[in-house]
Amino acid sequence: MTKWFHSGRRRDLCALLYEHGELRAQSLKSRLESHYDERIDPGSFYGTLSALVEAGHLRRRTEGIADVYALTEAGEAALLDHYAWLGERIAGGDSEGTGGGGDRPEREAERGGPDLKD
């Protein structure tokens, strides 16, 4: 996984754009604030968008006075790769034998569900 994807905010922005195709910056910010149930500092938010554009994962265009963002092919591929990786962990199977699975069913039964802290 590339460094750009270490941030949950970056992943979440990309997920919103994957779902909606393209969104204005303010709409993206509002949707993210609603999801997080807290206000996001505008400077930090726009810095995140700029970093994603510079890394080639988002495309920015101007529509009137608003910036509109969309995923690039590289951004979509990175998001889908991460989704597949995460799905393998949640499903409890690490086919490469590098730490997933193991005693997972027993831990799930003991706790009443999947252990998302490991």
C-alpha positions in Angstrom: 0.0 0.0 0.0 1.4 3.4 -0.9 2.0 6.1 1.7 -0.8 8.3 0.4 -3.3 5.8 1.7 -2.1 5.7 5.3 -4.6 8.4 6.2 -8.2 7.3 7.0 -9.4 10.7 5.7 -7.8 10.1 2.4 -9.4 6.7 2.1 -12.8 8.1 3.1 -12.6 10.9 0.6 -11.7 8.4 -2.2 -14.6 6.2 -1.1 -17.1 9.1 -1.3 -15.8 9.9 -4.8 -16.0 6.3 -5.8 -19.7 6.3 -4.7 -20.7 9.6 -6.3 -18.4 9.9 -9.3 -17.5 13.6 -8.7 -18.3 16.1 -6.0 -17.7 19.7 -5.2 -15.2 20.2 -2.4 -17.8 21.7 0.0 -20.1 18.7 -0.6 -17.2 16.3 0.1 -16.3 18.2 3.3 -20.0 18.2 4.5 -20.4 14.5 3.8 -17.2 13.7 5.7 -18.1 15.9 8.6 -21.5 14.2 8.8 -19.8 10.7 8.8 -17.3 11.7 11.4 -19.9 13.7 13.4 -17.4 16.5 13.9 -16.1 19.6 12.1 -13.0 19.3 10.0 -10.5 22.2 9.8 -10.8 23.7 6.3 -7.0 24.1 5.9 -6.4 20.5 6.8 -9.2 19.3 4.5 -8.0 21.2 1.5 -4.5 20.1 2.2 -5.6 16.5 2.0 -7.4 17.1 -1.3 -4.3 18.8 -2.7 -2.1 15.9 -1.6 -4.3 13.5 -3.3 -4.3 15.6 -6.5 -0.5 15.9 -6.4 -0.2 12.1 -5.9 -2.3 11.5 -9.0 -5.2 9.9 -7.2 -7.7 12.7 -7.7 -8.5 15.0 -10.6 -9.6 18.6 -9.9 -11.5 20.8 -12.2 -13.1 24.2 -11.8 -16.9 24.7 -12.2 -17.8 28.3 -11.8 -16.1 29.3 -8.5 -16.2 25.7 -7.1 -13.5 23.0 -7.4 -14.9 19.6 -8.4 -13.1 16.4 -7.6 -13.1 12.9 -9.1 -11.0 9.8 -8.7 -8.4 9.0 -11.3 -7.9 5.5 -12.5 -4.9 5.3 -10.2 -7.0 6.4 -7.2 -9.7 4.0 -8.0 -7.3 1.1 -8.3 -5.7 2.0 -5.0 -9.1 2.2 -3.3 -10.2 -1.1 -4.7 -6.9 -2.8 -3.7 -7.3 -1.5 -0.2 -10.9 -2.6 -0.1 -9.9 -6.2 -1.2 -7.1 -6.2 1.5 -9.5 -5.0 4.2 -12.1 -7.5 3.1 -9.6 -10.4 3.5 -8.9 -9.3 7.0 -12.5 -8.9 8.0 -13.5 -12.2 6.5 -10.8 -13.8 8.7 -8.7 -15.2 5.9 -5.1 -14.3 5.2 -4.4 -16.8 2.4 -0.6 -16.1 2.6 -0.4 -17.3 6.2 1.1 -14.1 7.5 -0.9 -13.6 10.6 -4.6 -13.7 9.6 -7.1 -16.5 10.4 -5.5 -18.7 13.0 -7.7 -18.8 16.1 -10.0 -16.1 14.6 -13.3 -18.2 14.8 -12.7 -19.0 18.5 -12.0 -15.3 19.3 -15.1 -14.3 17.4 -17.3 -16.8 19.3 -15.8 -15.6 22.6 -16.5 -12.0 21.9 -19.7 -12.3 19.9 -18.3 -11.0 16.7 -15.1 -10.3 14.7 -12.1 -8.8 16.5 -11.4 -5.6 14.7 -8.6 -4.4 17.1 -5.9 -6.9 15.8 
